Amino acid sequence: MRRVAGIIGAGLVSGAAFLVAQAIDRSIVRNKVDDRVLLGRLLPVPPSRATAFGTAMHLANSVIFSTVFRLVGRDLLSGPMWWRGVVFATVENTLLYPIAIFEDFHPALRDGQMDSFQSWTAFAQETWRHVVLGAVLGALTPPED
């Protein structure tokens, strides 16, 4: 039970760290790339509630990501745990980033609520966010059980 609680806790805290990093980069760069809106607007909810639903989805995804890291990524990589988390998260971001080609179908992009992910600025924002998520996740994950 302690292991499950650790996985959930690491997922929630690292997911929250991602959202803090997102708030920081959005205030500096002023690019409206928001993972909460990206996720929330996929649901059949009013756009005004998309951020709340997207936040819940993001945190749930972070717990799933924490589980995969704990069961696979942690032992697959070497180095300090925070570094393993950074590598794991940035590889995941890089591998999944081409999904952005489907953004023309996303309602938040069509109506201007969110900027395009198909830019170097957006890619840099997502990379920075994943570095933060990975470092926190790795730091909170024990090197062995």
N, C-alpha and C positions, 0 to 999 in steps of 0.2 A: 504493500500500500504506500509506503514511503517513496518508492521509486516512481509510482504513478503520480503522486503529489508533486514530486520534483520535476517531472516532465511537464505537467500542467503549469506549475509555477514558472518554470523557465520559459515556457511558451508565452504565457501571458505577459511576463515582465519584458521579454525581448520584443514581443509585438508592440507593447506600449512604448518601448525605446524607439522603435521604428517610427511610430506616430509622432513622437517628440522630434526626431530628426526631420520628419516631413514638415512639421510646423516651422522648424528653423529654416530649412532650405526654401520653403515657399515664401517666407517673409523676406529673405535675402534676394532670391532670384525673381520672384514675382511670376513664376510660371505655374499655371493652374493644373498641375498634374497631382491628382489626389487619389490614392488607393482606396480610400473609404468610398468616394463617389464612384470610382471604377467598379467596385463590387456592389455597392448598394443600388445603383441604377440598373443593375441586371435583374433586380427583383421587381415584381409588379406592385410597387409601392409608390405613393406620391413622391415627386422629386424632393420635396421639403423634408422627407423622412429618410431619404437615401443615405445620408451621412451616418445616421444612427445605426441603421441596419448594416451599412458597410463596415462600420467600426466593429460590430459584433462578428461579422463574417471574417474580418481581418484577424481578430483575436482568435477565433476558432481555427483559422488557417495557421496561425502561429503555433498553436498547440499541436496541430498535425505535423507541422514542420519540425517542432521540437522533438516529437516522437520519432520521426524518421532520422533526425540527427542522432538522437540517443541510441537508436537501434542499429544504424548503418554508418552514418557519417563520422561519428566519433572515433570508431575503430578503424575506419578506412583511411583516415588521414593521420599525419604525425605532427608533432610540435606541441606548443602550449595549447591548452584548450581554447582560449580566446581566438587563437590563430586558426585552429581547426574550424571553429564556428564561422569566422570571416571567409575562409576559403569555401566552405560548404554553401554559405548563403550567396556569395558572389557567383559561384558556378551555377547555382539554381537560377539566379537572376539572369545571367547571360544566356543560359540555355532556353529559358522561357520567354525572353524578350521578343523574339520574332513574332510572337502572338500579336504584337502591336499592329501587324498588317491587317488585322480584322477590325480595327477600331472604327472604320467607316460605318459599321453597323451599330456602334454603341450609342445609346440615346444621349448620354451626357456630352459626347463629342459632337453629335449632330446639332444639339441645341446651344452649344457654346459654354456649357457649364464647366467643361474641363478642356484643357489644351491637349494637343496631340502628343502622344508618346513617341512619335516618329521624328525625334530631334535629338541632337547630341546633348542639349541641355536636359531634356527629360531623362535620357539614359544616364547622365551624370547624377541627377537627383536620385534615381532609383538605385544606382550603384552605391552612393553614399548611404542611403537608407539601409541597404542590405549589409553594408559593412558594419553599421551600428548594430543592427539586429543580430548579425552573426557573432560579433565580439561579445555582446551581452549574453547571448545564448550559450556560447562556449564557456564564458566565465562562470555561468550558473550550472553547467553540466559537469558532474564528477568524471574524472578520467577513467574510472572503472566502477563497476557495481560490486 
